[in-house]
Amino acid sequence: MRILGLLCRVSLSPDTCVRQTESIFQRFGPASMLFAKFVPGFASVATALAGALRLNYLKFLLFDAGGAGLWVGVAVTLGYVFRDAIGGVVNTLSSLGRYGVMVVIAGFVAWIVFKWWRRYRFIKQLRMDRVSVDELREMMKGNAVQALVDVRSAITQAGTGKIPGARAIDMQNIAAGFEGMPVDGEVIVYCACPNEATAVKVAQRLQKLGFKRIRPLLGGIDAWIDAGFEVER
């Protein structure tokens, strides 16, 4: 799981990488590796997640080889079908000389800048009133937390445990998990992704449902464990 987190931190979309990967793997299981290379960001972390879940080695080889074969097959097929068009593009770039190379490089740089800008804007949204693990600990001792919410997938919760008393929710139906709960109390949400991104997204949705005080846990479950506090399994 630490390797998975590291891979997500160096990706261009670290704020959704962990949760997205876990969700896909949880839904389709090892079979998700058949189409992993077709999902941006998923292929690079699916292997680490398979290892974290202790997937049977032979089963891993079967699905991973199948996915690689499917990926190569589709690429070769598309190349064959559109061979004339591709040849025309290559010839055009060749006729442009160094300007053709500059066009390709400019396109790649523009894509990198676009991804960086989207990440920058997202991180800027995260400037919320977070709570530290020490503050949460004191609040829990004083029964000042109305709800402590774990927004991670069941896969991650099973692997690392959760903060005692935390409740899990369905990300696809958040409103149902808070039905009948007073909107004025303190709600703390946490996850295990960079910048507490998933927790912040849930907090934003809860605000739309009328909840007045929702705060993400700074550092998420990792910060809680690193502080030496107990976890519930």
Summary of the structure (lengths in Angstrom):
residues: 233
radius of gyration: 22.0
end to end distance: 16.5
largest distance: 73.2
contacts: 674
relative contact order: 0.13
helix: 65%
strand: 8%
